[in-house]
Amino acid sequence: MGRKRAEVRREEILAATVDEIEATGLRSLRVADVARRLELSASLVIYHFATKEALVTEAFAFAGENDLDQAREIAAADRAAHQVLDDLLEWYLPSGSTRSWAIWMDAWSSALFDEEIRRTLAQLDDAWQAVFAEVVRRGAATGDFTVAADDIEAAVAKIIAHLDGLSVRLMVAGDEDLRATMMAWVREFADSVLGRAQPRV
């Protein structure tokens, strides 16, 4: 029972850390603020995570896995592959409070100086590639997409890079009206890279 409670407490601390980073940014993050969110002592947070750096790294991984779980749920839908891909693209691009990108922008900038965060982000990126690639493979098998099997990995990497760049720009601009335009750009780019078999109507 003690072990189970410890695991639950770790998840609670990680979730609170993610909330704190999204609210105030990584630069302002203090272990004491995370502890205050849960009405804990800072020493208990450090007991579970030896350093602030370890806490931050695991918080990024925790947030990434939560996002991936939602993406996998979308990808598993019993719909045509091109429809599932559209749903993934729609969900991935920031929209109001639907999905917070603040933590990922913090993670990317931190990765320039922190090897552990860089490794964590690389692992998460591989997982994202796998989710998208599985949908595209299904689409290629059913004729939704004409991309060759050997080109799928590279095509997915291009689409995600395109999404990431537009997402950061959208977050900085803070213009929700711009989102519809960027969504059209993303879909047009994905169609060109994957060779969508059926034109959009």
Backbone hydrogen bonds, N-H to C=O, Kabsch-Sander energy under -0.5 kcal/mol:
donor,donor_aa,acceptor,acceptor_aa,energy
5,R,1,M,-2.5
6,A,2,G,-2.1
7,E,3,R,-2.1
8,V,4,K,-2.2
9,R,5,R,-2.7
10,R,6,A,-2.2
11,E,7,E,-2.0
12,E,8,V,-2.4
13,I,9,R,-2.4
14,L,10,R,-2.6
15,A,11,E,-2.7
16,A,12,E,-2.2
17,T,13,I,-2.2
18,V,14,L,-2.4
19,D,15,A,-2.2
20,E,16,A,-2.2
21,I,17,T,-2.6
22,E,18,V,-2.6
23,A,19,D,-1.8
24,T,20,E,-2.7
25,G,20,E,-0.6
25,G,21,I,-2.0
29,L,26,L,-1.1
33,D,30,R,-0.6
34,V,30,R,-1.7
35,A,31,V,-2.5
36,R,32,A,-2.2
37,R,33,D,-1.6
38,L,34,V,-0.9
38,L,35,A,-0.7
39,E,36,R,-0.9
40,L,35,A,-2.8
44,L,41,S,-0.7
45,V,41,S,-1.3
46,I,42,A,-2.2
47,Y,43,S,-1.7
48,H,44,L,-1.5
49,F,45,V,-2.2
55,L,51,T,-2.0
56,V,52,K,-2.6
57,T,53,E,-2.4
58,E,54,A,-2.3
59,A,55,L,-2.1
60,F,56,V,-2.3
61,A,57,T,-1.9
62,F,58,E,-2.6
63,A,59,A,-2.7
64,G,60,F,-2.5
65,E,61,A,-2.4
66,N,62,F,-1.9
67,D,63,A,-2.2
68,L,64,G,-2.5
69,D,65,E,-2.4
70,Q,66,N,-1.6
71,A,67,D,-2.3
72,R,68,L,-2.9
73,E,69,D,-1.7
74,I,70,Q,-2.0
75,A,71,A,-2.7
76,A,72,R,-1.5
77,A,74,I,-1.5
79,R,77,A,-1.9
83,Q,80,A,-0.7
84,V,80,A,-2.3
85,L,81,A,-2.7
86,D,82,H,-1.8
87,D,83,Q,-2.2
88,L,84,V,-2.3
89,L,85,L,-2.6
90,E,86,D,-2.6
91,W,87,D,-2.2
92,Y,88,L,-2.5
93,L,89,L,-2.0
98,T,95,S,-2.8
105,M,101,W,-2.2
106,D,102,A,-2.0
107,A,103,I,-2.3
108,W,104,W,-2.6
109,S,105,M,-1.9
110,S,106,D,-2.3
111,A,107,A,-2.2
112,L,108,W,-0.6
112,L,109,S,-0.8
113,F,110,S,-1.9
114,D,110,S,-1.3
115,E,113,F,-0.5
118,R,114,D,-2.1
119,R,115,E,-2.3
120,T,116,E,-2.3
121,L,117,I,-2.7
122,A,118,R,-1.9
123,Q,119,R,-2.2
124,L,120,T,-2.3
125,D,121,L,-2.6
126,D,122,A,-2.1
127,A,123,Q,-1.8
128,W,124,L,-2.4
129,Q,125,D,-2.5
130,A,126,D,-1.9
131,V,127,A,-1.9
132,F,128,W,-2.3
133,A,129,Q,-2.8
134,E,130,A,-2.1
135,V,131,V,-1.4
136,V,132,F,-2.3
137,R,133,A,-2.7
138,R,134,E,-2.0
139,G,135,V,-2.2
140,A,136,V,-2.7
141,A,137,R,-2.2
142,T,138,R,-1.7
143,G,139,G,-0.9
144,D,139,G,-1.9
145,F,139,G,-1.4
146,T,194,L,-1.1
146,T,195,G,-1.7
147,V,194,L,-1.6
151,D,148,A,-1.7
152,I,148,A,-0.5
152,I,149,A,-1.0
155,A,151,D,-2.3
156,V,152,I,-2.7
157,A,153,E,-2.1
158,K,154,A,-2.0
159,I,155,A,-2.1
160,I,156,V,-2.6
161,A,157,A,-2.1
162,H,158,K,-2.3
163,L,159,I,-2.6
164,D,160,I,-2.9
165,G,161,A,-2.3
166,L,162,H,-2.1
167,S,163,L,-2.6
168,V,164,D,-2.3
169,R,165,G,-1.9
170,L,166,L,-2.6
171,M,167,S,-2.5
172,V,168,V,-2.3
173,A,169,R,-2.5
174,G,170,L,-2.2
175,D,170,L,-0.6
176,E,174,G,-0.7
178,L,175,D,-0.9
179,R,175,D,-0.5
179,R,176,E,-0.9
180,A,176,E,-0.6
181,T,177,D,-0.6
182,M,178,L,-2.2
183,M,179,R,-2.9
184,A,180,A,-1.8
185,W,181,T,-1.9
186,V,182,M,-2.6
187,R,183,M,-2.4
188,E,184,A,-2.4
189,F,185,W,-2.7
190,A,186,V,-2.9
191,D,187,R,-2.6
192,S,188,E,-2.0
193,V,189,F,-2.3
194,L,190,A,-2.6
195,G,191,D,-1.6
196,R,191,D,-1.5
197,A,144,D,-3.2
